[in-house]
Amino acid sequence: MAYVVVMDTGPLRPAGIPGYQIGNDCRVIDLRYSVPSVYLRPHAQHGLLMAPRALHNPEMSNGPENSLNDRVAAHLRIRLGDALEWLGTGGMTSTYTLFPPATKDIGFKRLLESPIQPAPSLGAITFYGPGY
């Protein structure tokens, strides 16, 4: 099954920051504009962040104003087979488009070439494929 939660933001207005809009009850950040990316990967550069407006005020951080429960408009449960059929088999849903090789995705290439060594407590990154 595929699950989708439909959220109702209510009226939003620009907040003077690219990709950032604010309403009476919530804030929405469009990551495509507020955090530009050199990565081609859709999951790395596209997304929306929705948060309660109350988070602006630390005094209200534990109250009911800190919830988006009232913003839920619908819960959808869709058979995965139907969802995949609706998406189709076009180029935009191909593995190559969603996960381009490092030769086409300069951001991913930079990540692979990064000399940064994580702390041992974070575990290890294992490379698979040609050249490793």
FENWO-V361925 format. One record per backbone hydrogen bond with DSSP energy under -1.0 kcal/mol. CO is the residue of the C=O (numbers start at 1). NH is the residue of the N-H. If there is no record, write none. Layout:
co=<CO,CO>
nh=<NH,NH>
This chain:
co=<2,4,6,6,13,17,19,20,21,22,25,26,27,28,29,30,30,31,41,41,42,47,49,51,52,53,54,57,58,60,63,64,68,69,71,74,76,78,79,80,81,82,83,84,90,91,94,95,101,101,105,106,107,108,109,119,120,129>
nh=<78,76,73,74,22,20,30,15,28,13,53,23,51,21,49,33,34,35,44,45,46,31,29,27,55,56,57,60,61,63,66,67,71,72,8,6,4,2,83,84,85,86,87,88,93,94,98,99,104,105,109,110,111,112,113,122,123,132>
